Amino acid sequence: MSDTVPVREYWYVNQKRWLNRFIALFTWAPNPNTEPISHCEIEDIEAGMMYTSTTRGKANGTVVRPAAGVLDHPENWYYTEHRVDKIAFRTAQAKASYRVAANKGYSWRDLSRYVMPLWMLKKTGIADNGREICSEHVESWLVDMGILTERLLRSPRRLCKHTVLATGSPLRRLVDDSIVRDGQWKKQNGIIAK
């Protein structure tokens, strides 16, 4: 029996919806040399379940849902995949399940985290500690699994880059498995993996 389990992070790159365009554009300036990612999710591959915080349909806030219903347009998704320690994964999953159970909805106020430092958010009371945004939820998973060392409240763009660099896992297109960025974050222009 293996002591590790496979994990996938998914990175949404749809530029047609206004909210996704806004998030990708708004987070570009502080994150040069990144992909136009506006949303992220993490998958328990063995169970086929996705964890995130979203405003998609009836799934409002911190949720877990079947991957098949999320990945219905593979052309809009990139992914990273790697293995993690099974105990660290189960611990992160338990914490994520608790956040799902305590869901109070999506945190629109937390989007301001991209323009204000955390100390200012806390001082002004703008921070929404009872709700999450997608990158906050996925970042918590990554920290709880020991992949990232601290919670920095990263945007999806920045979180993707930091995940690739921390794991050495290439960033791939879901639609054809081509490599967008290698494990060192170097642009690869869609090289098809053999």
FIVEX-786904 format. One record per residue: x negated, y negated, z negated of N, C-alpha, C in turn. Coordinates in Angstrom, 3 decimals, padded with zeros to 6 digits. Layout:
FIVEX-786904
+----------+----------+----------+----------+----------+----------+----------+----------+----------+
!      n_u !      n_v !      n_w !     ca_u !     ca_v !     ca_w !      c_u !      c_v !      c_w !
+----------+----------+----------+----------+----------+----------+----------+----------+----------+
!        X !        Y !        Z !        X !        Y !        Z !        X !        Y !        Z !
...
+----------+----------+----------+----------+----------+----------+----------+----------+----------+
***
This chain:
FIVEX-786904
+----------+----------+----------+----------+----------+----------+----------+----------+----------+
!      n_u !      n_v !      n_w !     ca_u !     ca_v !     ca_w !      c_u !      c_v !      c_w !
+----------+----------+----------+----------+----------+----------+----------+----------+----------+
! -000.843 !  001.189 !  000.000 !  000.000 !  000.000 !  000.000 ! -000.889 ! -001.254 !  000.000 !
! -000.570 ! -002.194 !  000.869 ! -001.375 ! -003.401 !  001.018 ! -001.141 ! -004.378 ! -000.128 !
! -002.210 ! -005.085 ! -000.493 ! -002.106 ! -006.104 ! -001.539 ! -001.762 ! -007.471 ! -000.965 !
! -001.547 ! -007.537 !  000.349 ! -001.192 ! -008.804 !  000.999 !  000.095 ! -008.648 !  001.808 !
!  000.711 ! -009.775 !  002.086 !  001.915 ! -009.792 !  002.923 !  001.754 ! -010.861 !  003.997 !
!  002.395 ! -010.671 !  005.157 !  002.321 ! -011.689 !  006.198 !  003.288 ! -012.840 !  005.913 !
!  002.847 ! -014.037 !  006.225 !  003.660 ! -015.246 !  006.053 !  003.550 ! -016.067 !  007.330 !
!  004.651 ! -016.696 !  007.717 !  004.634 ! -017.614 !  008.855 !  005.219 ! -018.954 !  008.437 !
!  004.541 ! -020.017 !  008.866 !  005.096 ! -021.366 !  008.760 !  005.533 ! -021.759 !  010.167 !
!  006.686 ! -022.371 !  010.272 !  007.205 ! -022.824 !  011.557 !  007.221 ! -024.348 !  011.578 !
!  006.881 ! -024.890 !  012.738 !  006.716 ! -026.337 !  012.908 !  007.574 ! -026.779 !  014.088 !
!  008.540 ! -027.648 !  013.846 !  009.531 ! -028.058 !  014.851 !  009.005 ! -029.238 !  015.665 !
!  009.108 ! -029.150 !  016.991 !  008.537 ! -030.166 !  017.882 !  009.552 ! -030.741 !  018.876 !
!  010.830 ! -030.639 !  018.585 !  011.855 ! -031.150 !  019.492 !  011.839 ! -032.677 !  019.525 !
!  011.683 ! -033.242 !  020.709 !  011.652 ! -034.700 !  020.868 !  012.954 ! -035.256 !  021.439 !
!  014.006 ! -034.454 !  021.513 !  015.276 ! -034.907 !  022.096 !  016.227 ! -035.495 !  021.072 !
!  016.204 ! -035.005 !  019.846 !  017.114 ! -035.508 !  018.818 !  016.520 ! -036.766 !  018.183 !
!  017.364 ! -037.765 !  017.928 !  016.879 ! -039.066 !  017.461 !  016.157 ! -038.955 !  016.122 !
!  016.668 ! -038.154 !  015.187 !  016.030 ! -038.050 !  013.878 !  014.644 ! -037.422 !  014.000 !
!  014.523 ! -036.389 !  014.832 !  013.222 ! -035.750 !  015.020 !  012.238 ! -036.692 !  015.693 !
!  012.696 ! -037.442 !  016.679 !  011.822 ! -038.431 !  017.329 !  011.373 ! -039.479 !  016.331 !
!  012.295 ! -039.939 !  015.499 !  011.983 ! -040.968 !  014.505 !  010.930 ! -040.464 !  013.513 !
!  011.128 ! -039.269 !  012.958 !  010.178 ! -038.728 !  011.979 !  008.805 ! -038.529 !  012.617 !
!  008.791 ! -037.946 !  013.814 !  007.501 ! -037.720 !  014.496 !  006.794 ! -039.040 !  014.790 !
!  007.532 ! -040.035 !  015.246 !  006.934 ! -041.336 !  015.559 !  006.507 ! -042.066 !  014.282 !
!  007.370 ! -042.062 !  013.279 !  007.120 ! -042.777 !  012.034 !  005.903 ! -042.228 !  011.295 !
!  005.638 ! -040.942 !  011.429 !  004.520 ! -040.331 !  010.708 !  003.266 ! -040.198 !  011.574 !
!  003.305 ! -040.696 !  012.791 !  002.148 ! -040.583 !  013.682 !  000.979 ! -041.485 !  013.253 !
!  001.212 ! -042.765 !  012.985 !  000.135 ! -043.718 !  012.695 ! -000.776 ! -043.260 !  011.546 !
! -000.233 ! -042.788 !  010.412 ! -001.136 ! -042.332 !  009.357 ! -001.711 ! -040.931 !  009.598 !
! -001.294 ! -040.300 !  010.686 ! -001.734 ! -038.938 !  010.986 ! -002.189 ! -038.803 !  012.430 !
! -003.199 ! -039.571 !  012.844 ! -003.660 ! -039.452 !  014.230 ! -004.220 ! -038.056 !  014.476 !
! -004.272 ! -037.665 !  015.723 ! -004.781 ! -036.353 !  016.115 ! -003.962 ! -035.215 !  015.505 !
! -002.652 ! -035.404 !  015.472 ! -001.754 ! -034.343 !  015.022 ! -000.674 ! -034.142 !  016.076 !
!  000.047 ! -033.053 !  015.953 !  001.127 ! -032.731 !  016.883 !  002.409 ! -033.459 !  016.452 !
!  003.359 ! -033.688 !  017.367 !  004.586 ! -034.433 !  017.045 !  005.615 ! -033.603 !  016.271 !
!  005.226 ! -033.122 !  015.126 !  006.061 ! -032.242 !  014.314 !  006.952 ! -033.074 !  013.398 !
!  008.233 ! -032.698 !  013.353 !  009.180 ! -033.460 !  012.545 !  009.882 ! -032.624 !  011.484 !
!  009.673 ! -031.321 !  011.490 !  010.354 ! -030.447 !  010.529 !  009.519 ! -029.179 !  010.358 !
!  009.637 ! -028.536 !  009.198 !  008.910 ! -027.287 !  008.980 !  009.715 ! -026.340 !  008.095 !
!  009.412 ! -025.069 !  008.244 !  010.045 ! -024.005 !  007.465 !  008.996 ! -022.941 !  007.190 !
!  009.257 ! -022.080 !  006.223 !  008.362 ! -020.962 !  005.940 !  009.190 ! -019.690 !  005.927 !
!  008.605 ! -018.613 !  006.478 !  009.352 ! -017.363 !  006.607 !  008.740 ! -016.250 !  005.763 !
!  009.620 ! -015.549 !  005.074 !  009.279 ! -014.250 !  004.493 !  009.483 ! -013.272 !  005.646 !
!  008.402 ! -012.918 !  006.327 !  008.487 ! -012.104 !  007.547 !  009.128 ! -010.750 !  007.265 !
!  008.777 ! -010.127 !  006.153 !  009.303 ! -008.796 !  005.854 !  010.817 ! -008.807 !  005.694 !
!  011.363 ! -009.887 !  005.154 !  012.809 ! -009.988 !  004.964 !  013.504 ! -010.730 !  006.104 !
!  012.735 ! -011.426 !  006.941 !  013.333 ! -012.195 !  008.033 !  014.131 ! -013.391 !  007.551 !
!  013.689 ! -013.985 !  006.435 !  014.403 ! -015.119 !  005.857 !  013.525 ! -016.362 !  005.866 !
!  014.152 ! -017.508 !  006.151 !  013.465 ! -018.799 !  006.238 !  013.843 ! -019.667 !  005.036 !
!  012.846 ! -020.395 !  004.527 !  013.032 ! -021.323 !  003.409 !  012.670 ! -022.728 !  003.867 !
!  013.501 ! -023.702 !  003.514 !  013.228 ! -025.097 !  003.851 !  014.217 ! -026.005 !  003.127 !
!  014.145 ! -027.285 !  003.427 !  015.190 ! -028.230 !  003.068 !  015.609 ! -028.888 !  004.374 !
!  016.907 ! -028.951 !  004.617 !  017.397 ! -029.355 !  005.923 !  018.741 ! -030.065 !  005.843 !
!  019.154 ! -030.623 !  006.950 !  020.485 ! -031.216 !  007.089 !  021.225 ! -030.535 !  008.236 !
!  020.827 ! -029.338 !  008.589 !  021.382 ! -028.628 !  009.740 !  022.718 ! -027.987 !  009.392 !
!  023.779 ! -028.523 !  009.954 !  025.112 ! -027.959 !  009.760 !  025.523 ! -027.907 !  008.300 !
!  026.041 ! -026.741 !  007.897 !  026.471 ! -026.560 !  006.509 !  025.290 ! -026.336 !  005.569 !
!  024.119 ! -026.055 !  006.136 !  022.921 ! -025.836 !  005.330 !  022.320 ! -027.191 !  004.977 !
!  022.790 ! -027.784 !  003.905 !  022.348 ! -029.112 !  003.517 !  021.533 ! -029.023 !  002.235 !
!  020.248 ! -029.349 !  002.341 !  019.386 ! -029.316 !  001.177 !  018.432 ! -028.142 !  001.222 !
!  017.973 ! -027.716 !  000.055 !  017.007 ! -026.630 ! -000.067 !  017.736 ! -025.304 !  000.099 !
!  017.353 ! -024.555 !  001.143 !  018.102 ! -023.367 !  001.521 !  017.189 ! -022.201 !  001.883 !
!  017.786 ! -021.015 !  001.904 !  017.185 ! -019.823 !  002.484 !  018.244 ! -019.266 !  003.431 !
!  017.806 ! -018.860 !  004.640 !  018.751 ! -018.389 !  005.657 !  018.033 ! -017.470 !  006.635 !
!  018.781 ! -016.665 !  007.379 !  018.150 ! -015.737 !  008.323 !  017.370 ! -016.468 !  009.417 !
!  016.178 ! -015.954 !  009.713 !  015.316 ! -016.565 !  010.739 !  015.998 ! -016.588 !  012.104 !
!  016.769 ! -015.558 !  012.421 !  017.404 ! -015.470 !  013.739 !  018.293 ! -016.679 !  014.023 !
!  018.955 ! -017.218 !  013.015 !  019.817 ! -018.371 !  013.213 !  019.073 ! -019.689 !  013.310 !
!  017.834 ! -019.708 !  012.870 !  017.028 ! -020.928 !  012.888 !  016.238 ! -021.042 !  014.191 !
!  015.711 ! -019.941 !  014.639 !  014.790 ! -019.928 !  015.783 !  015.504 ! -019.671 !  017.102 !
!  016.695 ! -020.243 !  017.254 !  017.488 ! -020.000 !  018.456 !  016.955 ! -020.725 !  019.695 !
!  016.046 ! -021.670 !  019.526 !  015.396 ! -022.356 !  020.648 !  013.882 ! -022.265 !  020.459 !
!  013.268 ! -021.116 !  020.827 !  011.840 ! -020.926 !  020.573 !  010.941 ! -021.956 !  021.250 !
!  011.429 ! -022.604 !  022.303 !  010.624 ! -023.619 !  022.988 !  010.375 ! -024.847 !  022.111 !
!  011.127 ! -025.003 !  021.035 !  010.980 ! -026.155 !  020.135 !  010.124 ! -025.869 !  018.908 !
!  009.518 ! -024.683 !  018.837 !  008.802 ! -024.311 !  017.622 !  007.357 ! -023.920 !  017.893 !
!  006.476 ! -024.323 !  016.975 !  005.118 ! -023.812 !  016.865 !  005.111 ! -022.965 !  015.589 !
!  004.075 ! -022.153 !  015.431 !  003.961 ! -021.406 !  014.184 !  002.504 ! -021.141 !  013.829 !
!  002.290 ! -020.881 !  012.541 !  001.024 ! -020.388 !  012.025 !  001.356 ! -019.112 !  011.266 !
!  000.453 ! -018.141 !  011.323 !  000.688 ! -016.880 !  010.617 ! -000.607 ! -016.402 !  009.978 !
! -000.493 ! -015.888 !  008.771 ! -001.645 ! -015.390 !  008.022 ! -001.143 ! -014.471 !  006.930 !
! -002.047 ! -013.879 !  006.205 ! -001.683 ! -012.991 !  005.108 ! -002.038 ! -013.661 !  003.778 !
! -001.232 ! -013.370 !  002.755 ! -001.482 ! -013.911 !  001.421 ! -001.351 ! -012.787 !  000.397 !
! -001.945 ! -013.009 ! -000.741 ! -001.851 ! -012.064 ! -001.848 ! -000.381 ! -011.820 ! -002.199 !
! -000.013 ! -010.555 ! -002.353 !  001.387 ! -010.192 ! -002.582 !  001.936 ! -010.784 ! -003.881 !
!  001.142 ! -010.780 ! -004.939 !  001.614 ! -011.326 ! -006.222 !  001.812 ! -012.835 ! -006.113 !
!  000.857 ! -013.529 ! -005.471 !  001.003 ! -014.982 ! -005.280 !  002.233 ! -015.288 ! -004.429 !
!  002.471 ! -014.458 ! -003.400 !  003.648 ! -014.654 ! -002.556 !  004.930 ! -014.493 ! -003.357 !
!  005.034 ! -013.420 ! -004.147 !  006.255 ! -013.171 ! -004.929 !  006.481 ! -014.275 ! -005.965 !
!  005.399 ! -014.791 ! -006.548 !  005.523 ! -015.904 ! -007.497 !  006.058 ! -017.147 ! -006.792 !
!  005.493 ! -017.466 ! -005.618 !  005.963 ! -018.621 ! -004.841 !  007.414 ! -018.431 ! -004.414 !
!  007.765 ! -017.215 ! -004.035 !  009.129 ! -016.922 ! -003.615 !  010.118 ! -017.098 ! -004.773 !
!  009.739 ! -016.664 ! -005.963 !  010.609 ! -016.824 ! -007.133 !  010.837 ! -018.301 ! -007.442 !
!  009.777 ! -019.099 ! -007.345 !  009.919 ! -020.537 ! -007.580 !  010.784 ! -021.180 ! -006.503 !
!  010.601 ! -020.750 ! -005.256 !  011.413 ! -021.287 ! -004.156 !  012.878 ! -020.898 ! -004.325 !
!  013.120 ! -019.668 ! -004.742 !  014.499 ! -019.209 ! -004.955 !  015.178 ! -020.011 ! -006.057 !
!  014.409 ! -020.381 ! -007.072 !  014.953 ! -021.234 ! -008.130 !  015.354 ! -022.603 ! -007.562 !
!  014.484 ! -023.174 ! -006.696 !  014.799 ! -024.477 ! -006.100 !  016.016 ! -024.379 ! -005.186 !
!  016.166 ! -023.260 ! -004.492 !  017.345 ! -023.045 ! -003.641 !  018.601 ! -022.999 ! -004.515 !
!  018.546 ! -022.258 ! -005.606 !  019.700 ! -022.135 ! -006.506 !  020.072 ! -023.477 ! -007.138 !
!  019.084 ! -024.335 ! -007.359 !  019.315 ! -025.650 ! -007.968 !  019.567 ! -026.739 ! -006.922 !
!  019.768 ! -026.357 ! -005.676 !  019.935 ! -027.304 ! -004.570 !  020.994 ! -028.362 ! -004.866 !
!  020.612 ! -029.615 ! -004.668 !  021.539 ! -030.738 ! -004.839 !  021.706 ! -031.496 ! -003.535 !
!  021.248 ! -030.912 ! -002.430 !  021.353 ! -031.578 ! -001.136 !  019.998 ! -032.066 ! -000.644 !
!  019.980 ! -032.541 !  000.563 !  018.759 ! -033.037 !  001.196 !  018.373 ! -034.389 !  000.602 !
!  017.098 ! -034.654 !  000.476 !  016.631 ! -035.901 ! -000.135 !  016.295 ! -036.946 !  000.923 !
!  017.270 ! -037.727 !  001.307 !  017.012 ! -038.810 !  002.262 !  016.061 ! -039.840 !  001.660 !
!  016.159 ! -040.075 !  000.352 !  015.285 ! -041.058 ! -000.288 !  013.817 ! -040.640 ! -000.232 !
!  013.565 ! -039.335 ! -000.269 !  012.175 ! -038.870 ! -000.270 !  011.465 ! -039.121 !  001.051 !
!  012.204 ! -039.432 !  002.105 !  011.544 ! -039.783 !  003.362 !  010.681 ! -041.031 !  003.194 !
!  011.014 ! -041.860 !  002.188 !  010.212 ! -043.060 !  001.931 !  008.824 ! -042.708 !  001.398 !
!  008.604 ! -041.444 !  001.047 !  007.289 ! -041.020 !  000.552 !  006.200 ! -041.214 !  001.598 !
!  006.575 ! -041.276 !  002.837 !  005.572 ! -041.428 !  003.890 !  005.022 ! -042.843 !  003.963 !
!  005.709 ! -043.801 !  003.341 !  005.242 ! -045.186 !  003.409 !  004.892 ! -045.775 !  002.045 !
!  005.267 ! -045.099 !  000.976 !  004.979 ! -045.615 ! -000.365 !  004.153 ! -044.596 ! -001.144 !
!  003.169 ! -045.043 ! -001.915 !  002.435 ! -044.104 ! -002.763 !  003.339 ! -043.534 ! -003.850 !
!  003.039 ! -042.318 ! -004.309 !  003.882 ! -041.636 ! -005.281 !  004.064 ! -042.446 ! -006.563 !
!  003.015 ! -043.101 ! -007.049 !  003.148 ! -043.867 ! -008.291 !  004.184 ! -044.976 ! -008.133 !
!  004.235 ! -045.580 ! -006.933 !  005.197 ! -046.654 ! -006.690 !  006.619 ! -046.095 ! -006.618 !
!  006.763 ! -044.937 ! -005.996 !  008.083 ! -044.302 ! -005.926 !  008.606 ! -044.008 ! -007.324 !
!  007.752 ! -043.469 ! -008.176 !  008.176 ! -043.143 ! -009.539 !  008.519 ! -044.397 ! -010.324 !
!  007.697 ! -045.433 ! -010.168 !  007.918 ! -046.676 ! -010.908 !  009.216 ! -047.367 ! -010.471 !
!  009.501 ! -047.328 ! -009.179 !  010.713 ! -047.977 ! -008.662 !  011.946 ! -047.110 ! -008.803 !
!  011.762 ! -045.824 ! -009.119 !  012.906 ! -044.931 ! -009.253 !  013.450 ! -044.441 ! -007.922 !
!  012.719 ! -044.695 ! -006.847 !  013.180 ! -044.252 ! -005.529 !  012.995 ! -042.751 ! -005.356 !
!  011.969 ! -042.174 ! -005.978 !  011.714 ! -040.738 ! -005.841 !  012.932 ! -039.951 ! -006.306 !
!  013.263 ! -038.918 ! -005.579 !  014.451 ! -038.114 ! -005.835 !  014.001 ! -036.737 ! -006.306 !
!  013.757 ! -036.589 ! -007.594 !  013.188 ! -035.352 ! -008.114 !  014.134 ! -034.163 ! -008.071 !
!  015.409 ! -034.383 ! -007.911 !  016.363 ! -033.276 ! -007.867 !  016.610 ! -032.723 ! -006.482 !
!  016.023 ! -033.326 ! -005.469 !  016.239 ! -032.904 ! -004.084 !  014.896 ! -032.823 ! -003.373 !
!  014.888 ! -032.117 ! -002.228 !  013.645 ! -031.958 ! -001.480 !  013.822 ! -032.327 ! -000.011 !
!  012.676 ! -032.564 !  000.638 !  012.608 ! -032.644 !  002.089 !  011.833 ! -031.408 !  002.546 !
!  011.872 ! -031.108 !  003.832 !  011.307 ! -029.847 !  004.327 !  009.832 ! -029.671 !  003.985 !
!  009.026 ! -030.689 !  004.246 !  007.585 ! -030.531 !  004.019 !  007.255 ! -030.427 !  002.535 !
!  008.064 ! -031.026 !  001.694 !  007.870 ! -030.910 !  000.251 !  008.090 ! -029.456 ! -000.185 !
!  009.139 ! -028.837 !  000.358 !  009.447 ! -027.455 !  000.002 !  008.360 ! -026.494 !  000.503 !
!  007.970 ! -026.641 !  001.764 !  006.943 ! -025.764 !  002.331 !  005.602 ! -025.995 !  001.641 !
!  005.281 ! -027.240 !  001.343 !  004.034 ! -027.536 !  000.633 !  004.018 ! -026.854 ! -000.740 !
!  005.146 ! -026.836 ! -001.433 !  005.210 ! -026.152 ! -002.730 !  004.897 ! -024.663 ! -002.577 !
!  005.445 ! -024.042 ! -001.535 !  005.112 ! -022.644 ! -001.250 !  003.599 ! -022.488 ! -001.079 !
!  003.011 ! -023.341 ! -000.246 !  001.584 ! -023.215 !  000.066 !  000.704 ! -023.417 ! -001.164 !
!  001.076 ! -024.328 ! -002.026 !  000.322 ! -024.533 ! -003.265 !  000.524 ! -023.342 ! -004.197 !
!  001.766 ! -022.895 ! -004.339 !  002.054 ! -021.770 ! -005.232 !  001.390 ! -020.476 ! -004.764 !
!  001.133 ! -020.336 ! -003.462 !  000.446 ! -019.148 ! -002.938 ! -001.071 ! -019.299 ! -002.970 !
! -001.573 ! -020.491 ! -003.346 ! -003.004 ! -020.719 ! -003.443 ! -003.669 ! -021.107 ! -002.131 !
! -002.893 ! -021.450 ! -001.130 ! -003.460 ! -021.857 !  000.167 ! -003.914 ! -023.313 !  000.116 !
! -003.090 ! -024.171 ! -000.436 ! -003.452 ! -025.573 ! -000.662 ! -003.651 ! -025.769 ! -002.159 !
! -004.491 ! -026.723 ! -002.521 ! -004.842 ! -026.870 ! -003.931 ! -003.974 ! -027.851 ! -004.709 !
! -003.302 ! -028.777 ! -004.001 ! -002.489 ! -029.753 ! -004.725 ! -001.327 ! -030.233 ! -003.881 !
! -000.294 ! -030.698 ! -004.576 !  000.872 ! -031.267 ! -003.914 !  000.577 ! -032.736 ! -003.622 !
!  000.562 ! -033.070 ! -002.342 !  000.269 ! -034.449 ! -001.932 !  001.463 ! -035.115 ! -001.260 !
!  002.576 ! -034.416 ! -001.157 !  003.762 ! -034.946 ! -000.495 !  003.458 ! -035.313 !  000.954 !
!  002.957 ! -034.360 !  001.699 !  002.547 ! -034.553 !  003.088 !  003.746 ! -034.569 !  004.033 !
!  003.594 ! -035.287 !  005.128 !  004.577 ! -035.234 !  006.207 !  004.423 ! -033.896 !  006.925 !
!  005.422 ! -033.466 !  007.709 !  005.272 ! -032.218 !  008.466 !  004.036 ! -032.218 !  009.364 !
!  003.732 ! -033.358 !  009.988 !  002.534 ! -033.447 !  010.843 !  001.265 ! -033.138 !  010.068 !
!  001.109 ! -033.806 !  008.931 ! -000.098 ! -033.642 !  008.119 ! -000.146 ! -032.250 !  007.491 !
!  000.998 ! -031.773 !  007.027 !  001.048 ! -030.452 !  006.406 !  000.635 ! -029.366 !  007.397 !
!  001.045 ! -029.488 !  008.641 !  000.656 ! -028.529 !  009.669 ! -000.858 ! -028.496 !  009.825 !
! -001.459 ! -029.654 !  009.977 ! -002.912 ! -029.723 !  010.153 ! -003.635 ! -029.146 !  008.942 !
! -003.209 ! -029.506 !  007.744 ! -003.854 ! -029.007 !  006.536 ! -003.683 ! -027.492 !  006.397 !
! -002.543 ! -026.957 !  006.830 ! -002.304 ! -025.518 !  006.769 ! -003.231 ! -024.769 !  007.729 !
! -003.350 ! -025.283 !  008.955 ! -004.251 ! -024.662 !  009.929 ! -005.679 ! -024.661 !  009.393 !
! -006.132 ! -025.787 !  008.879 ! -007.506 ! -025.882 !  008.384 ! -007.731 ! -025.006 !  007.142 !
! -006.729 ! -024.890 !  006.276 ! -006.879 ! -024.091 !  005.055 ! -006.859 ! -022.589 !  005.334 !
! -006.090 ! -022.180 !  006.333 ! -005.950 ! -020.746 !  006.609 ! -006.838 ! -020.268 !  007.753 !
! -007.262 ! -021.187 !  008.625 ! -008.003 ! -020.790 !  009.820 ! -007.104 ! -020.140 !  010.857 !
! -005.816 ! -020.219 !  010.633 ! -004.842 ! -019.632 !  011.554 ! -004.556 ! -020.606 !  012.682 !
! -004.630 ! -020.166 !  013.938 ! -004.322 ! -021.083 !  015.034 ! -002.853 ! -021.504 !  015.028 !
! -002.603 ! -022.662 !  015.571 ! -001.239 ! -023.154 !  015.769 ! -000.796 ! -022.656 !  017.140 !
!  000.308 ! -021.907 !  017.188 !  000.770 ! -021.274 !  018.425 !  002.183 ! -021.721 !  018.786 !
!  002.485 ! -021.664 !  020.079 !  003.855 ! -021.897 !  020.553 !  004.638 ! -020.608 !  020.362 !
!  005.817 ! -020.708 !  019.805 !  006.640 ! -019.528 !  019.588 !  007.112 ! -018.936 !  020.914 !
!  007.399 ! -019.776 !  021.886 !  007.991 ! -019.317 !  023.137 !  007.082 ! -018.375 !  023.925 !
!  005.764 ! -018.589 !  023.883 !  004.866 ! -017.747 !  024.685 !  003.598 ! -017.314 !  023.944 !
!  003.490 ! -017.639 !  022.658 !  002.346 ! -017.270 !  021.815 !  001.038 ! -017.946 !  022.237 !
!  001.124 ! -018.977 !  023.070 ! -000.092 ! -019.676 !  023.480 ! -000.622 ! -020.532 !  022.325 !
! -001.923 ! -020.746 !  022.327 ! -002.571 ! -021.492 !  021.245 ! -002.589 ! -022.986 !  021.578 !
! -002.047 ! -023.777 !  020.679 ! -002.029 ! -025.234 !  020.805 ! -003.288 ! -025.824 !  020.163 !
! -003.624 ! -025.346 !  018.962 ! -004.815 ! -025.751 !  018.208 ! -005.458 ! -024.491 !  017.639 !
! -006.774 ! -024.438 !  017.671 ! -007.428 ! -023.281 !  017.074 ! -007.493 ! -023.463 !  015.557 !
! -008.094 ! -022.510 !  014.861 ! -008.160 ! -022.548 !  013.405 ! -009.012 ! -023.663 !  012.834 !
! -009.707 ! -024.405 !  013.712 ! -010.505 ! -025.567 !  013.301 ! -009.839 ! -026.881 !  013.728 !
! -008.609 ! -026.782 !  014.228 ! -007.784 ! -027.902 !  014.692 ! -008.279 ! -028.495 !  016.012 !
! -008.980 ! -027.739 !  016.815 ! -009.405 ! -028.219 !  018.134 ! -008.307 ! -027.896 !  019.143 !
! -007.982 ! -028.886 !  019.977 ! -006.950 ! -028.736 !  020.997 ! -007.323 ! -027.611 !  021.960 !
! -006.360 ! -026.757 !  022.289 ! -006.632 ! -025.606 !  023.144 ! -005.835 ! -025.605 !  024.440 !
! -004.904 ! -026.532 !  024.613 ! -004.143 ! -026.669 !  025.863 ! -003.461 ! -025.391 !  026.314 !
! -002.858 ! -024.690 !  025.370 ! -002.011 ! -023.563 !  025.725 ! -002.716 ! -022.312 !  026.173 !
! -003.856 ! -021.986 !  025.614 ! -004.546 ! -020.742 !  025.950 ! -003.698 ! -019.576 !  025.475 !
! -003.449 ! -018.633 !  026.360 ! -002.663 ! -017.461 !  026.011 ! -003.573 ! -016.449 !  025.313 !
! -003.167 ! -016.034 !  024.118 ! -003.963 ! -015.066 !  023.351 ! -003.820 ! -013.685 !  023.982 !
! -004.888 ! -012.943 !  024.004 ! -004.878 ! -011.577 !  024.549 ! -004.722 ! -010.581 !  023.436 !
+----------+----------+----------+----------+----------+----------+----------+----------+----------+
***
